[in-house]
């Protein structure tokens, strides 16, 4: 198993990035030898049936949260805009007023530019812990603000990634679980997304089992071997938590395309468009790869194949 390989000279486990790249190469090699698509190799290994429709795509705006939001809306992306809301003073506001103003603009912009009458994207905001900073980690105040935010974006569904970032994992688990419970008790449908302190497979299992969030970002480069990414997505699904197949804007086009194969094999709730934060490049790479996989499988009759389990 490549994810457990060690450096023969030092005896240390290989660096996470090396394991990430090495397992990509091994998966590709096995697919070539077996004359199969990578999605099919994954499905056979884990006893899965590949999807016959694309996974919803989430795009990132970076700091160009106005211009890039227009691109996202016109292209009809499934979830937007990320927003890079990583500063209280300049982007969120001490009382959250700047963020509220932004989502009001975004909602109006969707209404103006929407590419079709039934276009209803998910509003996904990455807050980098700024609500915790603005409201002094007070769960009551944060919950009240999240409720206001939900009302402001209605009728569009709302996902909020990392509203708080605490100084250690136990504190993060506790506060995120508290917020999740408070929102549910109020009948809110806001989906909290966990990212910080949720980096490897063990972390993901901890967040899932404590129900600290309704959605978990499976940050592919952080997990090392692709086997960990696959198992993280499947673990989330087995326990009723939505997996978000994420990653980094600093990845390669190759890792992004391989993640499209993982997505169609495992069925996460959403996949990040990557690399880059310019919208077009990541969206096209992920969308085109999923379209290519689905077209090949449909036109060769492989959709109807029975999946076997090889382990």
Secondary structure, 3 states (H helix, E strand, C coil): CHHHCECCCCCCECCHHHHHHHHHHHHHHHHHHHCCCHHHHHHHHHCCCCCCCCCCEECCCCCCCCHHHHHHHHHCCCEEEECCCCCHHHHHCCCCHHHHHHHHHHHHHHHHHCCCCCCCCEEEEECCCHHHHHCCCCHHHHHHHHHHHHHHHCCCCEEEECCCCCCCHHHHHHHHHHHHHHHHHCCCCCEEEECCCCCCHHHHHHHHHCCCCCEEEECHHHHCCHHHHHHHHHHHHHCCCEEEECCCCCCCHHHHHHHHHHHHHHCCCEEECCCCCCCHHHHHHHHHHHHHHHHHHHHCCHHHCCCCCCC
